[in-house]
Amino acid sequence: MASFQDLPIRDDLRDLTPYGAPQLEVRIPVNVNENNYGIPDEVAASIAAAVNKEIAGLHRYPDREFSLLRERLATYIGQGVNPDQIWAANGSNEVLQQLFMAFGGPGRRVVSFSPTYSMYPLIAKSVGSEYLAIPRAEDFSLPENFAALLTDAAPDITIICRPNNPTGTNHSLEEIVEIYSASKGMVIVDEAYQEFSELPSAVQLLPGRNRLVVLRTMSKAFSYAGTRLGYLVADSIVSDALRLVRLPYHLSALTQAAAIASIDHVDALLASVEAIKNSREELVNALPSMGLSAYPSSTNFVLIDGFKDPKATFTALLEKGILVRNVGIGNTLRISIGTEAEIAEIIETLAKLQDN
Ligand SMILES: Cc1ncc(COP(=O)(O)O)c(C=O)c1O
């Protein structure tokens, strides 16, 4: 059978594997760190009304500069951030792709700290960049000599996931400053899970650091993964660079309207964050009696260690309608923090499986 490798595809793409987290119809999906509480009813009504209002204008291209959305996102971020410091796209993955196109590309080097988010190498390589992973310490903190390693690697882009996916590990602002000082290239701080973190955002580090980019998303805490809306906060000259590589009108009128309507209800949308953090602690506390342990997590997921056979547990959980993630790290599985009821069921199911 023919495959894409039989096509005259770029040689540097030939051996890559596409992103492929399983999308299965299950009762309890806890594999891609979504917010299982979903959109509250009153917010859903506002989103529907806002999207409905756009329909009459759908024969026109949308606002290419998504000005109103940038205003609303700037207000949400606060800290004196201006709308021209915001840039958005269809998910933070697309923002990353634009950043890598503008600041990476052939002959350039992207560096991160592994294990980390699996899309970094894939997006880097898809734009022709070299990708270098500096291994984290055993507890997934940064290695002691990370600044020296970075200086040696001389990256065009350094990306750090804070808090880190898939380990949950957080990183101090001091470490971000050290990373910035150790490198001459762009520094991207991926804060996809910031709303769950106990540490302040790196947004406060932006003044005077025009190579620093803070990446955020509405996919996690905002329960908005299906809308596809990610954004960055940075010096406004970063957006100027991204205008060179983005496609015209990349954010549809419907996406802009839906995102604005949801940000107008930020308190209602983020109401689930506390419940998720409480459930995270409940899950973490239940693990030792099952012979399991969790890596410290500042996110809406937990990397659980101690499974004798992670593949077998993955399958046993799936048979019960619970889809978790095997990220291929030793004896671990990663579980997103679902609703209170879902986490109660997961604890009960895990306890039974570990008992057998
Ligand atoms: C660390 C991190 N960054 C970025 C993303 C991409 O999110 P999205 O494209 O939905 O904004 C994810 C998604 O899981 C993630 O875990």
Ligand as a Chemical Component Dictionary entry (heavy atoms), coordinates in Angstrom:
data_LIG
# 
_chem_comp.id                   LIG 
_chem_comp.type                 NON-POLYMER 
_chem_comp.pdbx_formal_charge   0 
_chem_comp.three_letter_code    LIG 
# 
loop_
_chem_comp_atom.comp_id 
_chem_comp_atom.atom_id 
_chem_comp_atom.alt_atom_id 
_chem_comp_atom.type_symbol 
_chem_comp_atom.charge 
_chem_comp_atom.model_Cartn_x 
_chem_comp_atom.model_Cartn_y 
_chem_comp_atom.model_Cartn_z 
_chem_comp_atom.pdbx_ordinal 
LIG C1 C1 C 0 1.632  22.782 27.269 1  
LIG C2 C2 C 0 0.642  22.934 26.181 2  
LIG N1 N1 N 0 0.786  23.939 25.327 3  
LIG C3 C3 C 0 -0.069 24.128 24.324 4  
LIG C4 C4 C 0 -1.139 23.268 24.139 5  
LIG C5 C5 C 0 -2.027 23.497 22.974 6  
LIG O1 O1 O 0 -3.266 23.921 23.334 7  
LIG P1 P1 P 0 -4.258 24.645 22.336 8  
LIG O2 O2 O 0 -3.698 24.557 20.959 9  
LIG O3 O3 O 0 -5.534 23.908 22.491 10 
LIG O4 O4 O 0 -4.328 26.061 22.816 11 
LIG C6 C6 C 0 -1.330 22.190 25.005 12 
LIG C7 C7 C 0 -2.433 21.260 24.831 13 
LIG O5 O5 O 0 -2.564 20.254 25.449 14 
LIG C8 C8 C 0 -0.400 22.029 26.053 15 
LIG O6 O6 O 0 -0.502 21.016 26.928 16 
# 
loop_
_chem_comp_bond.comp_id 
_chem_comp_bond.atom_id_1 
_chem_comp_bond.atom_id_2 
_chem_comp_bond.value_order 
_chem_comp_bond.pdbx_ordinal 
LIG C1 C2 SING 1  
LIG C2 N1 SING 2  
LIG C2 C8 DOUB 3  
LIG N1 C3 DOUB 4  
LIG C3 C4 SING 5  
LIG C4 C5 SING 6  
LIG C4 C6 DOUB 7  
LIG C5 O1 SING 8  
LIG O1 P1 SING 9  
LIG P1 O2 DOUB 10 
LIG P1 O3 SING 11 
LIG P1 O4 SING 12 
LIG C6 C7 SING 13 
LIG C6 C8 SING 14 
LIG C7 O5 DOUB 15 
LIG C8 O6 SING 16 
# 
